[in-house]
Amino acid sequence: MKMKSGRLAVLAISLLTATASTASAASATANGPAALALAGVVALYSPLLTADEREAVSAFFVGQSGVRYAKKISVTADKIVCRVSNVDITARSCELTFKGNKQTITGR
């Protein structure tokens, strides 16, 4: 199943930037719909997940209710830093860090 990561990134980045004023540098755990949105984006880039786990998280995120996956999936990242341009407010980027390896995603 191919997913358009740009759409996922825009939604998750929007969710992240909406709560940026209350974010802290401390370790955090997300719950509920925000957790699913964040996991839907982060899972696509995580080298810590199997292909089956990435596909299951992506399917859940886009609303496919018939997905069967028996194990618990934990989506983790060492660091997530998202930015929104103050010149072009539609320009967004996130830097994801997994075990010291950084990946940058951008979206509009």
C-alpha positions as CSV (number, residue, x, y, z in Angstrom):
1,M,0.0,0.0,0.0
2,K,1.5,3.3,-1.1
3,M,0.7,6.4,1.0
4,K,1.2,10.0,0.2
5,S,3.6,11.0,3.0
6,G,3.1,14.7,2.2
7,R,-0.5,14.6,3.3
8,L,0.4,12.8,6.5
9,A,3.2,15.1,7.2
10,V,1.0,18.2,6.7
11,L,-1.6,16.9,9.1
12,A,0.8,15.8,11.7
13,I,2.9,18.9,11.5
14,S,-0.3,21.0,11.8
15,L,-1.2,19.0,14.9
16,L,2.3,19.4,16.3
17,T,2.5,23.1,15.6
18,A,-0.9,23.7,17.1
19,T,0.4,22.5,20.4
20,A,4.0,23.9,20.0
21,S,3.4,26.6,22.5
22,T,2.8,24.1,25.3
23,A,5.5,21.6,24.2
24,S,8.6,21.1,26.3
25,A,12.0,19.5,25.8
26,A,11.1,16.7,28.2
27,S,10.2,13.2,27.1
28,A,6.6,12.8,26.3
29,T,4.0,10.2,25.4
30,A,1.0,11.0,23.1
31,N,-2.4,9.5,23.5
32,G,-5.7,9.5,21.5
33,P,-6.2,11.0,18.1
34,A,-3.0,13.1,18.3
35,A,-1.0,10.0,19.0
36,L,-2.4,8.3,15.9
37,A,-1.7,11.3,13.7
38,L,1.9,11.6,15.0
39,A,2.5,7.8,14.7
40,G,1.1,7.9,11.2
41,V,3.8,10.3,10.1
42,V,6.7,9.1,12.2
43,A,6.1,5.4,11.4
44,L,6.7,5.9,7.7
45,Y,10.3,7.0,8.5
46,S,11.2,4.8,11.4
47,P,13.9,2.3,10.9
48,L,12.9,0.7,14.2
49,L,9.6,-0.7,12.7
50,T,9.1,-3.6,10.3
51,A,7.5,-3.1,6.9
52,D,4.4,-4.8,8.2
53,E,4.2,-2.5,11.3
54,R,4.6,0.6,9.1
55,E,1.9,-0.6,6.8
56,A,-0.5,-1.3,9.7
57,V,0.0,2.1,11.3
58,S,-0.5,3.8,7.9
59,A,-3.7,1.9,7.3
60,F,-5.0,2.8,10.7
61,F,-4.2,6.4,10.1
62,V,-6.1,6.6,6.9
63,G,-9.1,5.0,8.5
64,Q,-9.0,1.4,7.2
65,S,-10.8,-0.5,9.9
66,G,-10.3,-4.0,8.5
67,V,-6.6,-4.1,9.3
68,R,-5.5,-7.1,11.3
69,Y,-2.3,-6.9,13.3
70,A,-2.1,-9.0,16.4
71,K,0.8,-7.3,18.3
72,K,1.1,-3.9,19.9
73,I,3.0,-1.4,17.8
74,S,5.0,1.3,19.6
75,V,6.2,4.1,17.4
76,T,9.1,6.0,19.0
77,A,11.7,8.6,18.0
78,D,14.6,10.0,20.0
79,K,13.7,13.5,18.9
80,I,11.1,15.3,16.8
81,V,11.6,19.0,15.9
82,C,9.0,20.7,13.7
83,R,9.2,24.2,12.3
84,V,6.8,26.5,10.4
85,S,8.0,29.3,8.3
86,N,7.2,32.8,9.5
87,V,7.3,34.0,5.9
88,D,5.4,31.3,4.1
89,I,3.0,29.9,6.7
90,T,2.2,26.9,4.5
91,A,5.9,25.8,4.5
92,R,6.6,23.2,7.2
93,S,9.4,20.8,8.1
94,C,10.2,18.2,10.7
95,E,13.5,16.7,11.7
96,L,13.1,13.1,13.1
97,T,15.9,11.4,14.9
98,F,16.1,7.7,15.4
99,K,19.1,6.3,17.2
100,G,21.2,9.2,16.1
101,N,20.1,9.1,12.5
102,K,18.3,12.3,11.4
103,Q,15.6,12.4,8.7
104,T,14.0,15.6,7.5
105,I,10.5,15.7,6.0
106,T,8.9,18.8,4.5
107,G,5.4,19.6,3.4
108,R,2.9,22.3,2.5
